[in-house]
Amino acid sequence: MSRPAPFTVLWLQSGGCGGCTMSLLCAEAPDLAATLDSANIRFLWHPTLSEETGTEATALFEAVLAGEIALDALCVEGALLRGPNGTGRFHVLAGTGIPTIDWVRRLAGAARHVVAVGSCAAYGGVTAAGVNPTDACGLQFDGRRRGGALGEAFRSRSGLPVVNVAGCPTHPNWITETLMLLSAGLLGEADLDVYGRPRFYADHLVHHGCPRNEYYEYKASAEKLSDLGCMMEHLGCLGTQAHADCNTRLWNGEGSCTRGGYSCINCTAPEFEEPGHAFLQTPKIGGIPVGLPTDMPKAWFIALSSLAKAATPERLRRNATADHVLTPPAVKDIKRR
């Protein structure tokens, strides 16, 4: 029996570092090629993976615009650059004389689905940080505000808004699973959260599965990056607020930011790049962190923190500010409870 027509993808890169493509290429178990083949997904063109360049690539773009080639998903990586003065000419697609933002707008109108890959394409991200001299924005968000390069009212031919696979970079499986769900017709608007992120990963918190959770429960806090304790109280960790499944869907089979000893900076959220303080600093008022865990009222946090600190086992208290386990858990004979 012959295979149905493949789900076609055209991938463009705009204002960014290419990190989401690098992450995608690290897909494993199965690898990227096997994943795409098993899902019958075909890349029409990708700036890193494709052989076509120059006039060959632009001829393909024109064929898509003319309706000669069906385009199921337009994937855009990197922020869209609107400057200078709204012309978009800070980023012209090489050899065409046409700003990349104009190519994106034209191709988005021909695509069945539009996918923003990474927080830059979704919200502007690091590219839009600071004074934003290039007037960078996301496809359908400008930071937390709806709008962006395509406008708030944009809907692709499927009727969906832009699907924001946010992250800096994205997990490779977030990308491939989004494409597979779109291909199967299993991703609707109700499956996206308030910032357009697929809920299959955005309905989780980085806190879920964090190996430092025991320290968090007792508020046994790290004081420097090499310490084993929870990094929320002093080192700026936002894992209790960040929407992603990084600690249950590990990177490269075994890692995540917090498992590597670094604080979560909430990179799947709009405007994460400008928290208003150093990434590794927890802002506080009266000794209480300003950014409390999701869904937790301040009074509850204060009460629970006080109780937890009073009940902290000596083992956790000692280990929290050490770079290795000083006191191991006691061996307990389960038959003699």
C-alpha positions in Angstrom: 0.0 0.0 0.0 1.4 3.4 -1.0 2.1 6.0 1.6 -0.2 9.1 1.7 1.3 12.5 0.6 3.9 13.6 3.1 3.3 16.5 5.6 5.5 19.2 4.1 7.6 21.7 6.1 9.4 24.8 5.0 11.8 26.2 7.6 13.2 29.8 7.5 15.7 31.4 9.9 15.5 35.0 10.8 17.0 37.0 13.7 18.5 34.5 16.0 21.5 32.3 16.8 20.4 29.0 15.1 20.3 27.3 18.5 16.9 25.7 17.9 18.1 24.0 14.8 21.2 22.8 16.7 18.9 21.4 19.4 16.7 19.8 16.7 19.7 18.0 15.2 20.4 16.5 18.6 17.1 14.5 18.6 17.7 11.0 19.7 16.0 7.6 20.3 15.0 7.9 17.5 17.1 10.4 15.7 15.7 13.3 13.6 15.7 11.5 10.2 14.0 8.4 11.6 11.4 10.5 13.5 10.5 12.5 10.4 10.4 9.4 8.2 8.2 7.4 10.6 5.7 10.3 10.8 5.8 10.9 7.0 7.1 14.5 7.5 9.1 15.9 4.7 11.2 19.1 4.8 10.8 20.9 1.6 13.7 23.2 2.6 15.8 23.9 5.7 18.8 26.2 5.6 21.0 23.7 7.4 19.7 20.4 6.0 18.9 21.2 2.4 21.3 21.2 -0.6 19.3 23.8 -2.5 20.7 27.4 -2.2 20.3 30.7 -4.0 18.0 30.6 -7.0 17.1 26.9 -6.4 15.7 27.8 -2.9 13.9 30.9 -4.0 12.4 29.0 -7.0 10.9 26.6 -4.4 9.5 29.5 -2.4 7.9 30.9 -5.5 6.4 27.5 -6.4 4.8 27.4 -2.9 3.4 30.9 -3.3 2.0 29.9 -6.7 0.2 26.9 -5.3 2.4 24.5 -7.3 3.7 22.9 -4.1 1.5 22.3 -1.1 2.9 23.7 2.2 1.6 22.1 5.4 3.7 23.9 7.9 5.9 27.1 7.7 8.4 26.9 10.6 10.2 30.2 11.5 13.2 30.2 13.8 14.5 33.6 15.1 12.8 36.9 15.7 11.4 39.0 12.8 13.2 42.2 12.3 10.9 45.1 11.4 13.6 47.8 11.4 14.8 50.2 10.2 11.6 52.3 10.3 9.3 49.5 9.5 11.1 48.5 6.3 12.5 45.1 7.5 15.7 45.8 5.6 17.9 45.0 8.6 17.4 41.4 7.3 17.1 40.9 3.6 16.9 37.3 2.3 20.2 36.9 0.5 20.0 37.3 -3.3 16.4 38.4 -3.4 16.4 42.0 -2.3 13.3 41.3 -0.3 13.2 41.5 3.5 12.9 38.2 5.3 9.8 39.5 7.2 8.0 40.0 3.8 8.9 36.4 2.7 7.5 35.1 6.0 4.3 37.1 5.6 3.8 35.9 2.1 4.6 32.2 2.9 2.5 32.3 6.1 -0.5 33.1 3.9 0.1 30.0 1.8 0.8 27.6 4.7 -1.8 25.3 6.3 -0.1 25.9 9.7 2.5 28.4 11.0 4.9 27.4 13.7 7.2 29.7 15.7 10.3 27.6 16.7 11.9 29.1 19.8 11.2 32.0 22.0 12.7 34.5 19.6 10.3 33.5 16.8 7.4 33.3 19.3 7.9 36.5 21.3 11.1 38.3 20.2 13.3 36.7 22.8 17.0 37.6 23.3 17.0 39.3 19.8 14.5 41.8 21.1 16.3 42.5 24.4 17.6 45.9 25.6 16.8 48.9 23.4 15.9 46.5 20.6 17.6 48.5 17.8 16.4 46.1 15.0 12.7 46.4 16.2 12.6 42.6 16.6 9.4 40.8 17.5 7.7 37.4 17.3 5.4 36.1 14.7 2.2 36.9 16.6 3.5 38.3 19.9 5.7 41.3 20.7 6.9 40.2 24.1 3.7 39.6 26.1 1.6 41.7 23.8 -0.3 40.1 21.0 0.5 41.5 17.5 3.9 40.8 16.2 4.9 40.5 12.6 1.7 38.8 11.4 -0.8 40.7 13.6 -3.1 39.6 16.4 -5.9 38.5 13.9 -3.7 36.2 11.8 -5.0 32.7 11.3 -3.3 30.2 9.0 -5.3 28.3 6.4 -6.2 25.7 9.1 -7.8 28.4 11.2 -5.1 28.2 13.9 -3.1 31.1 15.2 0.7 30.7 15.2 1.8 27.7 17.3 4.6 28.9 19.6 7.0 26.1 20.4 8.8 28.4 22.8 12.1 27.7 24.5 15.7 29.0 24.3 16.4 26.6 22.7 13.5 24.3 22.2 13.7 20.7 23.1 13.9 18.7 19.9 10.9 16.6 20.8 8.7 19.6 21.4 9.3 20.5 17.7 8.8 17.0 16.2 5.8 16.2 18.4 4.1 19.5 17.4 4.6 18.7 13.8 3.4 15.2 14.3 0.2 16.4 16.1 -0.4 19.0 13.3 0.1 16.3 10.7 -2.5 14.0 12.4 -5.0 16.9 12.9 -4.7 16.5 16.7 -3.6 20.0 17.7 -6.4 22.5 17.9 -6.6 26.0 19.5 -7.8 24.5 22.8 -4.5 22.6 22.9 -2.5 25.9 23.1 -2.1 27.9 26.3 -2.5 31.7 26.7 0.8 32.3 25.0 0.2 30.0 22.1 2.4 27.2 23.5 1.4 23.5 22.9 0.0 22.4 26.2 1.5 18.9 26.0 4.7 20.5 27.4 3.4 23.9 28.6 1.0 22.4 31.1 3.9 21.2 33.1 6.4 23.0 35.3 10.2 22.7 35.2 9.8 22.1 39.0 8.2 18.7 38.2 10.8 16.0 38.5 13.6 18.4 39.6 16.2 16.4 41.6 16.4 19.3 44.1 12.7 19.0 45.1 13.5 17.5 48.5 15.6 20.5 49.3 12.8 22.8 48.0 10.3 21.1 50.3 12.3 21.9 53.4 13.6 25.3 52.0 17.1 24.0 52.3 18.7 26.5 49.9 21.9 26.6 47.9 24.0 29.7 48.5 26.3 29.3 45.4 26.0 27.5 42.1 28.1 24.5 43.2 25.8 23.8 46.1 23.3 20.9 46.1 20.3 22.8 47.6 17.3 24.4 46.1 18.2 27.4 44.0 14.9 29.3 44.3 15.6 31.3 47.4 19.0 32.8 46.6 20.0 32.0 43.0 17.1 33.1 40.9 15.7 29.7 39.9 12.2 30.0 38.3 11.5 26.3 38.0 8.4 26.6 40.2 7.0 29.1 37.7 8.4 28.0 34.3 6.0 26.2 32.0 8.0 23.2 30.5 8.6 19.5 31.1 12.4 19.8 31.1 12.9 17.6 34.2 10.6 14.8 33.1 11.6 15.0 29.4 15.3 15.2 29.7 17.7 16.7 27.2 20.2 14.4 25.5 18.7 11.6 27.5 19.9 12.8 30.9 20.1 16.5 31.4 18.3 19.7 32.2 19.4 23.1 33.5 18.7 22.4 37.2 20.3 18.9 36.9 23.4 20.6 35.5 23.5 22.9 38.5 22.2 26.0 36.8 19.0 27.9 37.7 16.0 27.8 35.5 15.5 31.2 33.8 12.0 30.5 32.4 13.1 30.6 28.8 9.8 29.4 27.5 8.1 32.6 28.6 7.8 35.9 26.8 10.2 38.6 28.0 12.3 36.0 30.0 15.4 37.8 28.6 14.8 40.9 30.7 13.7 39.8 34.2 14.8 43.2 35.7 17.6 41.7 37.7 20.5 39.3 37.3 19.4 35.8 36.2 21.2 34.3 39.2 19.7 36.6 41.8 16.4 36.2 43.6 14.7 39.6 44.2 13.1 39.8 47.6 11.0 42.2 49.7 11.4 41.8 53.4 13.3 38.6 52.8 10.5 37.0 50.8 11.1 36.1 47.1 9.1 38.4 44.8 8.4 35.6 42.3 6.5 33.0 44.3 5.7 29.5 43.1 2.8 29.2 40.7 -0.6 29.2 42.4 0.8 29.8 45.9 -0.5 32.9 47.9 2.2 34.8 49.7 0.7 34.1 53.2 0.8 30.4 52.5 4.4 30.5 51.3 5.5 32.4 54.4 3.8 30.0 56.7 5.0 26.9 54.9 8.5 28.2 54.6 8.7 28.8 58.3 7.5 25.4 59.2 9.7 23.7 56.6 12.8 25.5 57.7 12.1 24.5 61.3 11.6 20.9 60.3 14.6 20.6 58.0 16.6 17.4 58.7 20.2 18.0 59.5 21.2 15.9 56.5 19.5 18.3 54.1 20.7 21.4 56.0 24.4 20.2 55.7 24.1 19.0 52.1 22.3 22.0 50.8 25.4 24.2 51.0 27.9 21.6 49.9 29.0 20.5 46.5 28.7 16.8 47.3 26.7 14.7 49.7 28.2 15.1 53.2 25.6 13.2 55.1 23.9 10.3 53.2 20.3 9.3 54.0 20.1 6.9 57.0 19.7 3.2 56.2 16.4 2.1 57.6 15.4 -1.5 58.1 11.9 -1.5 56.7 11.0 -4.6 58.8 11.6 -2.6 62.0 9.6 0.5 61.6 
